[in-house]
């Protein structure tokens, strides 16, 4: 018998997808079923347990009233700061204690990031979603260590990567036997100190065969684009453009939205210029939920190339 290679490839892909789908966690399926999307939100970094509790309580009040699934976000260590002198957070031991406490107190799932392989196991015992930073999206050992936890893994697309790369990154997670993976758009380098969001990536990344997320705050960073004292530099950002990117992503259609929110962005020790003010959190969330509900962006448009005569 002579088989069409393309048909065989499609059948194999379908068979493997069915096998992997049976291994999906209940939490992952809940995220995939979120309507119109789920939200990952919180301050960039843990400043104190008191601050984290305040932020989670206030953010959850909003998401509960709007009817959106919340995954609370904060980092225990910002290992890729522009300067070695910059604030990094409390570290893994103290940070995980704080995240576990807020998770228990508010019955909310947690997302936080890892930078080294040894962090995967202890973080996986607390976090429901392990985030892979954009700079590390191709690091095989890190992806494999994260995948072996069995947790949901969110991989941010590198600012230097094409959308097509994310399928390979997602496959590195699936190669560990873990089907619980998402990919996240967070902007593409445009010159040396700016990022742009190409909405086409939100569609092209669907080729990774997993939920597509959009980071609407880091996407507005201007890496090392802000001069500081003594001749140093720090990352700036375009906070006023966050609504523009949020509206765009909601219209194109994504499965999850990531945004950093702070009650006093001007005082934030990390990424202040791109953290969204808590005071404006409800209004923006309500708006993008409404956009997502009326958009048909998740459905492929049926383009008709039939020649048109006088009647159509």
C-alpha positions as CSV (number, residue, x, y, z in Angstrom):
1,X,0.0,0.0,0.0
2,X,1.2,3.5,-0.8
3,X,0.4,6.1,1.8
4,X,0.4,9.8,1.5
5,X,3.2,11.1,3.8
6,X,1.1,14.2,4.8
7,X,-1.8,12.0,5.7
8,X,0.4,9.8,7.8
9,X,1.9,12.8,9.6
10,X,-1.6,14.2,10.3
11,X,-2.8,10.8,11.7
12,X,0.3,10.5,13.9
13,X,-0.1,14.1,15.2
14,X,-3.8,13.4,16.0
15,X,-3.0,10.1,17.7
16,X,-0.2,11.7,19.9
17,X,-2.5,14.7,20.7
18,X,-5.2,12.2,22.0
19,X,-2.7,10.4,24.1
20,X,-1.3,13.6,25.6
21,X,-4.7,15.1,26.2
22,X,-5.6,12.2,28.5
23,X,-2.6,13.2,30.7
24,X,-3.8,16.9,31.0
25,X,-4.3,18.0,34.6
26,X,-7.8,19.2,35.7
27,X,-6.3,22.6,36.4
28,X,-4.9,22.9,32.9
29,X,-8.2,21.9,31.4
30,X,-9.9,24.5,33.6
31,X,-7.5,27.2,32.2
32,X,-8.2,26.0,28.7
33,X,-11.9,26.3,29.2
34,X,-11.8,29.8,30.7
35,X,-14.2,32.2,28.9
36,X,-13.2,34.5,27.5
37,X,-9.8,34.1,29.1
38,X,-8.0,33.6,32.4
39,X,-5.9,36.3,34.0
40,X,-2.5,36.2,35.6
41,X,-2.0,39.3,37.6
42,X,-0.1,40.7,40.6
43,X,3.0,42.8,41.4
44,X,6.2,42.1,39.6
45,X,8.2,41.0,42.7
46,X,7.5,40.1,46.4
47,X,8.2,43.3,48.4
48,X,6.8,42.0,51.7
49,X,4.2,39.5,52.9
50,X,1.9,42.3,53.9
51,X,2.1,43.9,50.5
52,X,1.4,40.6,48.7
53,X,-1.6,39.9,50.9
54,X,-3.0,43.3,50.2
55,X,-2.5,43.0,46.4
56,X,-4.0,39.5,46.2
57,X,-7.0,40.5,48.2
58,X,-7.7,43.6,46.2
59,X,-7.1,42.0,42.8
60,X,-9.2,39.0,43.6
61,X,-12.1,41.2,44.7
62,X,-12.1,42.7,41.2
63,X,-11.7,39.4,39.2
64,X,-14.3,37.7,41.3
65,X,-16.8,40.5,40.6
66,X,-16.0,40.5,36.9
67,X,-16.2,36.7,36.7
68,X,-12.6,36.1,35.5
69,X,-10.4,33.2,36.7
70,X,-7.4,34.6,38.5
71,X,-3.9,33.1,38.8
72,X,-2.0,35.4,41.2
73,X,1.5,36.4,40.1
74,X,4.7,37.6,41.8
75,X,8.4,36.7,41.7
76,X,10.7,35.6,44.5
77,X,13.8,36.5,42.6
78,X,14.4,38.8,39.6
79,X,17.6,37.3,38.3
80,X,17.9,39.3,35.1
81,X,17.8,42.8,36.4
82,X,19.7,45.4,34.3
83,X,22.0,46.3,37.2
84,X,23.7,44.0,39.8
85,X,22.7,46.7,42.4
86,X,19.0,46.4,41.7
87,X,16.4,44.9,44.1
88,X,15.8,41.2,43.3
89,X,13.3,40.0,45.9
90,X,13.4,37.9,49.0
91,X,14.9,34.8,47.4
92,X,13.5,31.3,46.9
93,X,13.1,30.2,50.5
94,X,11.4,33.2,51.9
95,X,9.6,33.9,48.7
96,X,8.0,30.5,48.5
97,X,6.8,30.8,52.1
98,X,5.0,34.0,51.2
99,X,3.5,32.6,48.0
100,X,2.3,29.5,49.9
101,X,0.7,31.7,52.6
102,X,-1.2,33.9,50.1
103,X,-2.2,30.8,48.1
104,X,-3.7,29.2,51.3
105,X,-5.3,32.4,52.6
106,X,-7.1,33.4,49.4
107,X,-7.5,29.9,47.8
108,X,-5.9,31.2,44.6
109,X,-3.6,29.4,42.2
110,X,-0.1,30.9,41.9
111,X,2.3,31.6,39.0
112,X,6.0,32.4,39.5
113,X,9.1,32.2,37.5
114,X,12.3,30.1,37.7
115,X,15.7,30.8,36.3
116,X,17.7,27.7,37.2
117,X,17.0,24.0,37.0
118,X,17.3,23.3,40.8
119,X,14.4,25.7,41.4
120,X,11.9,23.7,39.4
121,X,11.1,21.0,42.1
122,X,10.7,23.3,45.1
123,X,8.8,25.9,43.1
124,X,6.6,23.2,41.7
125,X,5.4,22.3,45.1
126,X,3.9,25.7,45.6
127,X,3.2,27.3,42.2
128,X,0.4,26.0,40.0
129,X,2.1,27.5,36.9
130,X,5.8,27.7,36.5
131,X,6.9,30.5,34.2
132,X,9.9,30.3,32.0
133,X,11.3,33.8,31.4
134,X,11.6,35.0,27.8
135,X,15.4,35.2,27.8
136,X,15.4,31.4,28.7
137,X,12.7,30.1,26.4
138,X,15.1,27.9,24.5
139,X,17.1,26.6,27.5
140,X,16.6,22.8,27.1
141,X,17.8,21.8,30.6
142,X,15.5,24.4,32.3
143,X,12.5,23.4,30.2
144,X,13.0,19.7,30.9
145,X,13.4,20.3,34.6
146,X,10.2,22.4,34.6
147,X,8.3,19.8,32.5
148,X,9.3,17.0,34.9
149,X,7.3,18.6,37.7
150,X,4.1,17.9,35.9
151,X,2.9,21.5,36.6
152,X,1.4,23.8,34.0
153,X,4.4,25.5,32.3
154,X,4.1,28.9,30.7
155,X,6.9,29.7,28.3
156,X,7.4,33.4,27.4
157,X,8.5,33.9,23.8
158,X,12.0,35.4,23.6
159,X,12.2,39.0,22.4
160,X,14.6,37.7,19.8
161,X,12.5,34.7,18.7
162,X,10.1,34.1,15.8
163,X,6.7,32.7,16.8
164,X,7.6,29.4,15.2
165,X,10.3,28.7,17.8
166,X,7.6,28.3,20.5
167,X,6.5,25.0,19.1
168,X,9.9,23.5,19.7
169,X,10.0,25.0,23.2
170,X,6.5,23.5,24.0
171,X,7.7,20.2,22.6
172,X,10.5,20.1,25.0
173,X,8.0,20.2,27.8
174,X,5.8,17.6,26.2
175,X,8.9,15.4,25.7
176,X,9.0,14.9,29.5
177,X,5.5,13.4,29.3
178,X,3.9,16.7,30.5
179,X,1.2,18.0,28.2
180,X,0.4,21.0,30.5
181,X,2.1,23.8,28.6
182,X,1.2,27.4,27.4
183,X,3.2,29.9,25.3
184,X,3.2,33.6,25.9
185,X,3.8,36.6,23.7
186,X,5.7,39.5,25.4
187,X,7.0,41.6,22.5
188,X,9.8,41.6,20.0
189,X,12.9,43.7,20.0
190,X,12.7,46.8,17.8
191,X,16.1,48.4,17.7
192,X,18.1,48.4,20.9
193,X,15.7,49.8,23.5
194,X,12.2,49.2,22.4
195,X,9.7,46.4,21.9
196,X,6.8,46.0,19.5
197,X,3.8,43.6,19.7
198,X,3.1,41.9,16.3
199,X,-0.5,40.7,16.6
200,X,0.3,38.1,14.0
201,X,2.4,36.2,16.5
202,X,-0.8,35.6,18.6
203,X,-2.1,33.6,15.7
204,X,1.1,32.0,14.5
205,X,1.9,30.8,18.0
206,X,-1.2,28.6,17.9
207,X,1.0,26.3,15.9
208,X,2.4,25.2,19.2
209,X,-0.9,23.4,19.8
210,X,-1.4,24.8,23.3
211,X,-3.0,27.9,24.9
212,X,-1.6,31.2,23.7
213,X,-1.2,33.9,26.4
214,X,-0.4,37.6,26.1
215,X,1.8,39.6,28.4
216,X,0.3,43.1,28.0
217,X,2.7,44.9,30.5
218,X,6.2,43.6,29.8
219,X,5.5,44.1,26.1
220,X,5.7,47.8,26.8
221,X,9.1,47.7,28.3
222,X,12.0,49.8,26.9
223,X,15.0,47.7,27.9
224,X,17.9,49.7,29.2
225,X,16.2,52.7,27.7
226,X,16.2,55.0,30.8
227,X,19.2,56.9,32.0
228,X,19.8,57.0,35.7
229,X,22.4,58.6,37.9
230,X,26.1,58.0,37.7
231,X,25.9,57.1,34.0
232,X,23.9,53.9,34.5
233,X,20.7,52.7,32.7
234,X,17.5,51.1,33.7
235,X,14.5,49.7,31.8
236,X,11.8,52.2,31.0
237,X,8.3,51.6,29.7
238,X,5.2,53.0,28.0
239,X,2.5,52.5,30.6
240,X,0.0,54.7,28.7
241,X,0.1,52.2,25.8
242,X,-0.9,49.1,28.0
243,X,-4.6,49.6,27.2
244,X,-3.8,49.6,23.5
245,X,-2.0,46.3,23.6
246,X,-4.6,44.8,25.9
247,X,-7.4,45.8,23.5
248,X,-5.5,44.4,20.6
249,X,-4.8,41.0,22.3
250,X,-8.4,40.7,23.4
251,X,-9.7,41.4,19.9
252,X,-7.2,39.0,18.2
253,X,-8.2,36.3,20.7
254,X,-6.0,34.8,23.4
255,X,-6.6,32.1,26.1
256,X,-4.9,34.0,28.9
257,X,-3.7,37.5,29.7
258,X,-0.8,38.4,31.9
259,X,-0.5,41.8,33.5
260,X,1.5,43.2,36.4
261,X,-0.5,45.3,38.7
262,X,0.7,47.5,41.6
263,X,-1.1,49.7,44.1
264,X,1.7,52.4,43.8
265,X,3.7,51.8,40.6
266,X,5.9,54.8,41.1
267,X,7.3,53.2,44.3
268,X,7.8,49.7,42.8
269,X,11.4,48.6,43.1
270,X,11.1,46.6,39.8
271,X,9.5,47.5,36.5
272,X,7.6,50.5,37.8
273,X,7.1,52.0,34.4
274,X,5.2,49.0,33.1
275,X,3.1,48.0,36.1
276,X,-0.6,48.9,35.7
277,X,-2.1,51.0,38.5
278,X,-4.5,49.0,40.7
279,X,-6.7,52.1,40.7
280,X,-7.4,51.5,37.0
281,X,-7.4,47.7,37.1
282,X,-11.2,47.2,37.1
283,X,-12.0,49.5,34.3
284,X,-9.4,48.1,31.9
285,X,-10.3,44.5,32.8
286,X,-14.0,45.1,32.3
287,X,-13.3,46.7,28.9
288,X,-11.1,43.9,27.5
289,X,-13.5,41.2,28.8
290,X,-16.2,42.9,26.7
291,X,-14.0,43.1,23.7
292,X,-13.0,39.4,24.0
293,X,-16.6,38.4,24.3
294,X,-17.7,40.0,21.0
295,X,-14.6,39.1,19.1
296,X,-14.4,36.1,16.8
297,X,-10.6,36.3,16.9
298,X,-10.2,32.7,18.1
299,X,-11.9,31.4,15.0
300,X,-10.2,31.2,11.6
301,X,-11.8,33.5,9.1
302,X,-13.3,31.6,6.1
303,X,-11.8,33.4,3.2
304,X,-13.7,32.9,-0.1
305,X,-11.5,33.4,-3.2
306,X,-14.3,32.5,-5.7
307,X,-14.3,35.1,-8.4
308,X,-17.1,37.7,-8.0
309,X,-19.5,38.6,-10.8
310,X,-22.3,41.1,-10.6
311,X,-24.1,39.2,-7.9
312,X,-22.5,38.2,-4.6
